[in-house]
Amino acid sequence: MMIKYIVSDLDGTLLDQAGQLSEKNSSALTKTELPVTLVSARAPQTMMPSIQQLALTGPQIAFNGGVIFKASGDFPLILAEHPLKRRTAQQLVAALQSEFPEISLSGYDLQNWYVQGIDDQVTAEATLTHQSPRLMNLSQLLTNPVLKLFKLVVASDDPERLAQINTFINDLALTDIAVQQSQTQSLEITADCATKEQALATILDAEQLTAEQVAAFGDGPNDQAMLQSVAHPIAMQNAVESVQAISQFVTKSNVHDGVSYGIKKYITKFNRKVG
């Protein structure tokens, strides 16, 4: 069965270290003429430059599966959304603020990125995504009954501290959240049903495609379950070991146009072989 659909993570995969989409990757995706879904922990608006460069019109996945959307001018057309439950977010934020007052804690609704202070992690994220943070106390923000918060991010440059925080969150036994690590310095918290693999399954069902017809590119721990859900998982050379271990093919790194190389050396060759 031929590969008929391509899925790609953004940061660390399709984009280089500066968060840019190279002409080589862009050209390779365009020339395949296969539908492409970008899957990211990013907010929809910070995915838009890549979507526009690739002229994508199909469904895209933001917030690790928290939002499925299509590009519609400068604003996303929401197809499905899974925000955090407000009471759960309130409980989690209060617990984190009390137990770990020094950490970088931020949250995202559909249009805004809310931070409680400007630190190195916030500055680095703003440089990468070009999204401007808004200073806001998250506990106060969550008193708004109409607010839809899609993602909370806990960041620390101390890996041991981050591991302690992860354990602390797990010990809270909040059954309606998913905690994922996409970067070494941050934990991303979404609704329990907001995962990349579940969002992708929703899209494939709507497009009447099977997992055997899909190739997916990824690099981080939060890509692993998604990659395992398709027949053609492709890991970046810079991917974590666990992601490389479950992949059919390891392509070049994200700074050496690994998506372009993977399309040429795996997807195109596979389709020629079975076609």
Summary of the structure (lengths in Angstrom):
residues: 275
radius of gyration: 18.3
end to end distance: 8.0
largest distance: 59.0
contacts: 947
relative contact order: 0.17
helix: 41%
strand: 24%
